Amino acid sequence: MTDTVAGIAVPDTALTREITQYIRDTEDDLLYHHSRRVFFFGALVGQAQDVSVDHELPYAGAMFHDRGLTEDHQKSTLRFEVDGANDVFEFLMERGTSRDRAQNAWLGIALHTTPGIPEFMAPEVALVSAGVETDVLGMHFDEVTEQRRRAVVELHPRPDFKNRILTAFHHGMEHRPGSTFGTMNADVLAHFDPEFERDDFVEIIKGNDWSE
């Protein structure tokens, strides 16, 4: 596996090698290649924004960010982001990573579908979201040159990615609809299930047990 793309290198450490192997063994091609693109795009956005960061931790966050969508979490009622965040925290702590670094990896994953917050946090947190936003939503698209985008996609292709990732989101969340309250994830369930009913924030406030 080539670990340098568009001038961005995956750090050559025992930890990143373990991460790569673990995710390759536990995720399908769709999520694996998406996660690798998330790392490279996040790093390229960081480079364009002149952000200085040790790429080992953003790599961990990028590679684990969709673990919550896998079959391992098909009985979970947590937000899928929290499942992935818990997985990376445990994985890093078991391998001697400091609690502070493991917590930053946790935050990078837990917040990756919560726009407007991660970009103001530590680079290890912000770049995971930036990579996801680039690969899934097309944000930051023009911050990465066409040549570099092509280099990343050549190594980690995205055939029919838009439809396939939406299907993966649905499969990973349809058994826990309540976990999507207040998040963009509710849009996914509404797209696939016309009978899905969103919880209404206003109605929860108006209808709760407080008398005033």
N, C-alpha and C positions, 0 to 999 in steps of 0.2 A: 504494500500500500504506500503510495506517494504521500508524504507528510509535509511537503512544501508546495503550496499552490499560490500563484499570483503574488509571490514574495512573502507570503505568510507561512510560518513554520509551526507545526504542532511541536511543543517542547519534547525533546527526546529524553523522557524520564521514565523510570519504572512505573510511576503512577499513571502517566498517560497511556503507556502500553497496556496496563491492566484495564484501564477504562475502555480503551478501544476494543479489546478482546471481549470484555464483559458485555458491552452493548451490542457488539456484532453477534454474540451468542444468544442474546435475549430479546432482540428486536428484529422485525422483518426488514426487508430492503428499503421499503418506503421510509420508515422512521430512522433507520440508520443513515441513509444518504441525506435525509433532511437534517438530521442532527449535525452531521459533518458540515453541511452547507451553512448551518446556523453559526457554527464556530468561525468558519472562514469569512462569512459576510460580516459578522460582528467585529472580528478583528480588523477587517478592511474599513468598516465605518469608523472604528476607533482610530485607525491610522489617518483617515481623512480628517478627523476631528482633532488630531494631534494629542490623542490620549495615550499615556504611557502606562503599560500594565504588563505583569507577568502572565503569559497566556495559559499557564497550567490550570489555574482556577476557572477562567472562562471556558476552557475546553471541557472541564468536568461538568459545568453547568449546562453547556450546550448539548453534550452527549446524553445527559440524564434528563433533559427538560421534558421529554414526552414519555418517560417510563410509566407514568400514571395511566397511559392509554393502552398498555399491554395487558395480555391475559392474566398476568400476575395480580392485577388489581381489579378484576372483574367483579369482585364481591365488596369492594370498598364503597363507602358512602361519602368519603371525603372529596374535596375538589381534586381533580386529577393532577393539578399543579402541585398540591401539597403532597400527594403520593410520591411524585417524582422528587420533590424536595427532600422528603424524608429518606428516600432511597439514597440520594447522593450524600446526605449528611452521615448516614450509617456507614456507607462505603468508605468515605474519607476518614471518619474517625477510627474505623477498624484498621486503617493503614497508617495511623500515626499523624494524620493532619491535625493541626491545632484547631481548637474549638472555634476560634474567631474565623479562620479560613473556611471551615466547614459551614459555619453559619452564613457567611457571605454567599457560598455556593447555594445554600438553602434558599436564601432570599432571591437570588438570581432566577431560580426556577419558580418559586412560589409567586413571584410578581410578573412573570413573563407575559401574562395576558391582562395586565393591569396598566394600561398606558397612562402616561402623565406623572408617574412616580419614579420608576427605575432610573431614568436618565439623570436624576438628581442625586443618585446614590453612588457608591463606590464603583469604579470601572468594572470590577469583576461581576457586579450585579447588572450594570447598565448595558454592557456589551452582549450579554445573553439576550436581553430584550431586543436590542438593536438587530441582532442576527435573525431572530424570529420575525421581527417586523419587516425586514428586508425580504426574507424568503417566502413568507406567507402573504403579507399585505402589500408588498411592493414599496413600502416606505424606504427612505434612504437610497432608493434605486439610483438616483443620479449622483450620489456620493461615491459610488463605486463605478469605475470606468467599464465600458462595454467589454474591453479586452479581459479585464479581471473577472467580470461576471462570467464570461464564456469559459475562462480557465477553470473556475470552480464547478460550473455545471458540466463541463466535459468530464471531469473526474467523478462527479457525483450527480448523475443525470436526474431530471425531474419529469419523466414521461407522465402525462395526464395528471400532474401533481395536484392541481387545484381540486379536481373532483376526488382524487384518492385521499387527500389529507382531510377533506371534509367528511368523507365516509369514515375515516379512522377516528376523527373527533366524535362523530355520532356513536360509533360502536363503543368508544371508551367512556361515554357519558350517558347513554340512554337508560342504563340501569340505576342511575343516581340523579334524576332530574332536579331534585332539590338543591344539589350542589352548585347549580348554575345560577342561582338567585343573585341578582345584582352584577352579573358578569356578561361579557360578550358571548360566552358559551351558550347562553339561552337562545341566541340567534341560530345556532346550529341545530338545536333540538326543534325549534320552530320551523326550520327549513325542511327537516325530514319528516316531522310528525305534525300534521295539521291539527291534531287534537291536543297538542301540548299546550298547557296553560301556564303562563308565567305568573309567579308571585308578584304582586303589585305593592311596591314600597309605600305608596300613598295609602292604599287600603289597609296595609298592616298597621300603619300609624293610627289611622282613624278608627280601626276596629279592635285595637288591643284593649286590655282589661283596665287601663287607666280611665278614670271617670272624667277627666278634664284634659 
